[in-house]
Structure formats: structure tokens, C-alpha cells
Amino acid sequence: MLGSDWKENNDETMNSSGETKVAIVHDFLLAFGGAERVLQSLAEMYPEAPIYTLLADPRIVKEYFPKSEIRESFLGSFPKFLKKRHRLLLPLYPASVEAFDLREFDLVISSSGAWSKGVVTRLHTRHIAYVHSPMRYVWDENESYLRALRLFFPFRFLGRTVLSFLRIWDKQAAERPDMLIANSEYTSRRIEKYYRLPSEVVYPPVSIQNPSSILALSADRLPLEKRGGGNTPYFLMVSRLTEAKKVGIAIEAFNKLELPLVIVGEGPMRKSLQKIAGKNIRFKGFERDENMPKLYGEARALVHVAEEDFGLAMAESLSYGTPVIAFDRGGSRELVRSGVNGELFFAQTPEILSDGVRRFIADEGSYDREGMRQMAMHFSKEKFQEKMMGVIEDVCK
């Protein structure tokens, strides 16, 4: 809970028992990724707080949030065949999040990739929104999103109308919280661009428990040129297998380079990606956190092709002293410096990515591994929670 000084100065926002009642709101609990890692840290800060979400998968809840009280929106009462195709329910998402009854709470913390920042709170309830990203498919990637849907007229016109409505709703929803927190400087600039609002930057936590454990795990890592655990050294990708992550570009590049590539992650494009992958490319599927230190530590480099708002996989890789080869846009610019802890490439094409890999190989023994590991000091769970608490107390003064 918040400190006693805050409680003494904010009687109007407390219940009759004198305790601050906190609720956490999250878009979806249908998969586990970077946003859910942030949610885990918030739930650890406020273990008594219920978690409101549009839709929840019982398997995800049981695995990652077993001690939390989960409250689904009215979408949770829909038939299973609709919930499995939840993207069809997109027009209902704004109404669903606005229907959450949060009147009993003094503080609401939303973890928002799109929807949860739009909750409606009472006058004296403080609302702090941690924004993972303004909705890409209604702002900076709306045209590519529509092309990917391959809609025929009049459905293309209808699609544009829906996106136009969502842009208006998203802008209005962003004005509801008392404070917006961005997960990177890049996200903060996008918030300023699209919402015309300021935000505070708090970097999300990586999966490592604390910086000292990172240093201990990394201290005996092999030299870069000897990575691979005695087998053929490999490059690594850690990503959801979706069109937005551009995994196919990496597969095409490594098919031509004929270098080993290990891909960690699941997603709807796995089968189609496996069809175009050569024998040098191995899909490992989902891996638990405890298996990732070995995968990161033995890889020559992490390959990241997508434009990310932050990029947790890149931060995790660097924390193990493993360089990153990344697309030169978005959050990668806050993490990767060419020639120091990896290489940046300027276009999402197999040819340009291949050039980045070749530059990495040419300089493979010269990267600052100790500097990479020290970066973990900025991305620990403890640092995240400390900064979040500072922001919360400032807002609630």
C-alpha cells in the first residue's frame, strides 16, 4: 500500500477503514508476453487488488496469476466460439472497458496496450495508465493493417469507418487518466504525437529476478566467438509468430546466409513460417523463463526485425552479455548501439538484415559484454516497482 503520509493527506480518496482500495485493469489475459510481465509486477505491488480484464484464458490465469482475483468484462459471458474469435468483438471493446464498475476504488492502475486506459472512474479516484503503446493499427499503421485484412469493397470502407471511430475513442480515452506512463522514450513521443499529452517514462521489467543474479549468471558465459555450447553456434529470435513481428524476413535472410537460427515463440503464423524455413532454422516454440538464460547465453546474437515500442527480448539478451542485431527504429535505439553492444540495420528486408549480420560477424569479438550486462541495472523488477511507486505517490499527493 501507499505510504502513511499519502494516506494522511488524502482522506477523501479512502474507504471507511482508512485503507486505499486499489484496482488493476489490463486489456486481455489470453497470452503471456511483455505486457503481462508488467502486470505481474503491478500485481505483486498490490496483491489484494482485483484485476479487471476484457477476456481471460483460465490457463493463463492459473499459470501466471494464481493468487489474483480476476474480474472479466461482460464479454466473458459470450459463447466460447465467439471468445475464441475475439477479434470479431472489436467494436464492443470500448463499451466493455467503460462498463467496469470501479466506484469502490480509490486508485486504479491500468496496463494498456489499447483499451484499459479508457475506464471511467469517479471524481476522487486517481487513475494512472501504464501505456505499452498507442494503438498502432488505428494510428501509424492503419493503412498497412487494412491492406493485411485484404477487404473487398464495401468492407474496406466499413473498415476505414471503424478505425476512424476507434481513433476518436482512443484519443478521448487517453485524456481520462490522471497520469500517463510510457514504457520507453519512443512510446512517450508517440503519446505526445497522437494524444497531445505528456507522459512519464518507466521502463518495464525484464524476466530476471534482480541485477546481481544477472551478473552471476553471466560471469562464466563463453566468449562471443565460442557461443553454442560446443555445437554449431546459433543466432536467436524470441518473438510472437505474427505478421507484425516480421519473422519471415529473418527466415529469408538466414536461408540465404545458411547460418543456424533458433526461433523461440508461438503464434498463428508458425505453420506458414516453418514451410519457408530451411534446415538451418529450428523452431523451439514457447520456452519457460528458467530455460531462457541458457538460450540467451549460448547464442551468438539476438536478431530482432520488428519495430518495437520497447523490446523486452532485446533488454533480456543484453543483460546476458549477448549482442543484439535490430531494426533501427523504435525502442531498439534506446537499447542498441552499433559496434558497442550489437548492430542496427535500417530497413526491414532480408538483404539489409543480412548486411547487419555480416557486420556483426566481422566485429564479433569486440563488443562490450560487461556494458551489456550492466544495462540490466536499469530494467530490473525492483527498479520498475520503485519508479512506479514514486510516480503513484506523486500523483496521489
ABEGO torsion letter per residue (X at the ends): XBBAAAAAABAAABBAAGBBBBBBBBABBABBBAAAAAAAAAAAABAABBBBBABBBAAAAAAABAABBBBBBAAAABBAAAAABAAAAAAAAAAAAAABBAAABABBBBBBAAAAAABBBBAABBBBBBBABBBAAABAAAAAAAAAAGBBOAAAAAAAAAAAAAAAAAAAAAAABABBBBABAAAAAAAAAAAGBBBBBBBBBBABABAAAAAAAAAABBBAAABGGGBBBBBBBBBBBBAAAGAAAAAAAAAAAGBBBBBBEBEAAAAAAAAABBAABBBAEBBBAAAAAAAAAABABBBBABBBAAGAAAAAAAAAGBBBBBBBBEAAAAABBBGAAEBBBABBBAAAAAAAAAAAAAAAAABBAAAAAAAAAAABAAAAAAAAAAAAAAAAX
